[in-house]
């Protein structure tokens, strides 16, 4: 939930106005870094574990499907990574 709300807060979701939707600083950071990395290297969408390692700096933090949300929304056209 926080991953989606963080994407909304960033203004990344088509049709959703950028605004305050969540207080989750960590999740917002994860999804923002994931979007930035995917913009640079779109093939990272195919390597969720590798992307998570980059996003978290190989810290060993276990994900909570944040990247599933990001990647699914990109693949379904709800996020334009080229914007």
C-alpha positions as CSV (number, residue, x, y, z in Angstrom):
1,X,0.0,0.0,0.0
2,X,2.7,2.5,0.9
3,X,4.6,1.8,-2.3
4,X,1.5,2.7,-4.4
5,X,0.8,5.8,-2.2
6,X,4.5,6.8,-2.5
7,X,4.2,6.6,-6.3
8,X,1.2,8.8,-6.1
9,X,3.0,11.3,-3.9
10,X,5.8,11.4,-6.4
11,X,3.4,12.2,-9.2
12,X,4.4,9.0,-11.0
13,X,1.0,7.5,-11.5
14,X,-0.9,8.6,-14.6
15,X,-4.0,10.5,-13.7
16,X,-3.1,11.0,-10.0
17,X,-2.2,14.5,-8.9
18,X,1.1,14.8,-7.0
19,X,0.4,15.4,-3.3
20,X,0.7,14.1,0.3
21,X,-0.6,10.6,0.3
22,X,1.7,8.8,2.8
23,X,4.2,9.5,5.6
24,X,6.3,6.5,4.7
25,X,9.8,7.9,4.0
26,X,11.5,4.5,3.5
27,X,9.0,3.2,1.0
28,X,9.0,6.5,-0.9
29,X,12.8,6.3,-1.1
30,X,12.7,2.7,-2.3
31,X,10.2,3.4,-5.1
32,X,11.9,6.6,-6.1
33,X,15.3,5.0,-6.4
34,X,13.7,2.0,-8.3
35,X,12.1,4.4,-10.8
36,X,15.4,6.3,-11.2
37,X,17.3,3.0,-11.8
38,X,14.8,1.7,-14.2
39,X,14.9,4.9,-16.2
40,X,18.7,4.4,-16.5
41,X,18.6,0.7,-17.2
42,X,15.1,-0.5,-18.2
43,X,16.2,-4.1,-18.2
44,X,16.3,-4.0,-14.4
45,X,12.5,-4.6,-14.5
46,X,13.4,-8.2,-15.4
47,X,15.7,-8.6,-12.4
48,X,13.8,-7.7,-9.3
49,X,16.4,-9.1,-6.9
50,X,19.1,-7.2,-8.5
51,X,17.1,-4.0,-8.6
52,X,16.2,-4.4,-4.9
53,X,19.9,-4.9,-4.1
54,X,20.7,-1.6,-5.9
55,X,17.7,0.2,-4.3
56,X,18.7,-0.8,-0.7
57,X,22.5,-0.7,-1.2
58,X,22.9,-4.4,-0.7
59,X,21.8,-3.9,2.9
60,X,20.0,-7.3,3.2
61,X,16.7,-5.6,3.9
62,X,13.9,-8.0,2.9
63,X,11.4,-6.4,0.5
64,X,7.7,-6.2,1.0
65,X,6.6,-6.4,-2.6
66,X,7.4,-2.7,-3.2
67,X,9.1,-3.5,-6.5
68,X,6.2,-5.8,-7.6
69,X,4.0,-2.7,-7.4
70,X,6.4,-0.5,-9.3
71,X,7.1,-3.0,-12.0
72,X,3.5,-4.0,-12.5
73,X,2.4,-0.4,-12.8
74,X,5.1,0.3,-15.4
75,X,4.3,-2.8,-17.4
76,X,0.6,-1.9,-17.4
77,X,1.3,1.6,-18.6
78,X,0.3,3.4,-15.4
79,X,3.8,4.9,-15.0
80,X,5.7,6.5,-17.8
81,X,9.4,6.0,-17.0
82,X,10.3,8.1,-20.0
83,X,8.7,11.3,-18.6
